[in-house]
Amino acid sequence: MSVHKEITKHVKQVNSRVIRYKQLDQLRESFIEEALLLCKAGVTFSVGKINVVTEQINELARLGVVPTRKKVTKEMVIDFVNRSK
């Protein structure tokens, strides 16, 4: 019976990591979209919020199960905007 409890505990931990990852990834994507819109409009933008969330995702990834994400630079945003014109 204790093996069952340990397995259940592990599955709950994994599930909570996946749920948290999805939340953080969605937040990261919204910050990226915001930076893209500001860049397209010629307004000064920052990638700080994106990378704070990216670091949270990467900390979660170090525990296993979920993938890491790359930090975003201003140049990456500008290049993307220029390519999509």
N, C-alpha and C positions, 0 to 999 in steps of 0.2 A: 504494500500500500504506500510506503514512503517513496518508492520509485515513481509511482504515479503522481504523487504530490510534487516531486522534484521536476518531473517532465512538464506538468501543468504550470508550475512556476516559471520554468524556462520559456515555454510557449507564450505565456503572458508577457514576459520581458521582451521577447522578440517582437510580438505583436505591437507592444507599446512603442518600441523603437521605430517600427515601420510607420505607424500612425504619426508619430512626431516628425519623422523624415518627410512624409507627404505634406504636413502642415508647413514645415520650414521651406521645403522646395517650392511650394506654391507662393509663399511670402517672397522668396528670393526672385521668382519669376515676375512677380508684380513690381518689385524694385527695379529689376532689369528693364521692364516695359516702361516704367516711369523715366528712367535714365535715357532710354531710346527716344521717348517723346520730347524730353527736354533738349536733347542733342539735335533732333530734327528741327526743333523750333529755334535753334541757335542760342538757347539759354544755357548759362553755366550749370553744370551738373556734377554730382559726386557719385563715386561708386562705394563710398563708405558703408552705407546701410547694406548693400549687396554683400560685401565681404564680411560684415559682422555675422550675417545669417549663414554665409558660406562656411565660416569657421565653426559655427554651431553644428552645421551639417557634418563637417569633417570630424568634429569631436564625437558625434554620434556614430559615424562610420568606423572610427577606431574601435568601437565596441563590437563591431561585426554586423553582418546582415545587409546593411545599406551601403550604397556607393558614395564615394567622395565627389566633391565638385571643385572645379578650378576657381581660383580667385579671378575676379574681373578687373581689368584695367580700363582707364579712360580711352586708351588707344583702341582697345577691343570694341568698345561701344561706337567710337567714331568710325572705325573701319566697317563695322556692320551697317551703320547708317549710310555711309558712302557707297557700299556695294548694293544696297537696296534701292538706290535712286534710279 
